[in-house]
Amino acid sequence: MNRIEKVREVVDSVLLSMTDNDERRCAYIHLYGVAQAAALIAKKRKENIELSIIAAMLHDIYSYKNMNSTDHAHKGAIMAKEILNELKIFSCEEIDLIYSAIYHHSDKKIINKSFDEILKDADVMQHIFYNPLFEIKAHELERFNNLKNEFGMI
C-alpha cells in the first residue's frame, strides 16, 4: 500500500473542492512543492522521507479547506491527525510525529525536533524557489541562508 498516495487522494479532494481556480492552482503548487522539498531535505538529513512527504502534503490543509490561515498550523495539525486516524494506516507514533511537524511549521525562528525542522525548511525552500524574483521574507531569511549552505548553493 502506498500511504503517500492515500494521503494525496484526501488532499486532492480538498483542493478540488476549492472554487477559486487561482487559489486552487497555488495550493497544488505549494503542497506538492513542499512535499518534494521535504523529500530532498529528509533524504539529505537521513530522516523518514515518507512521513516527511505526508507532513508536507497536509501542512496547510486547514487553510485550503477553510480558506482561512488564522492559526492554521495548530488547527491544521488537529485536522491532519483526524485525517490520519481515519485512514487507519499509520501508527500512533507516526501520527504524533506528523502532528508535531505541522503544529510547529509556522514557528520559523524557533528550533524544534529534527523532524519538525524538515517541514519548516521545506516550506521556506518552496517559497523561495516558487519565484526567485520575490523578496525573501525576513522571518525566512536565516533558514534560507542555512539551506543554501547545507545544499552547497552559496
Buried (B, 14 or more C-beta within 10 A) or exposed (E): EEBBEBBBEBBBEBBEEBEEEEBBEBBBEBBBBBBBBBBBBBEEBEBBBBBBBBBBBBBBBBBBBBEEBEEBBBBBBEBBBEBBEEBEEBEEEBBEBBBBBBBBBBEBEEEBEEBBBBBBBBBBBBBBEEEEEEEBEEEBBEBBEEBEEEEEEE
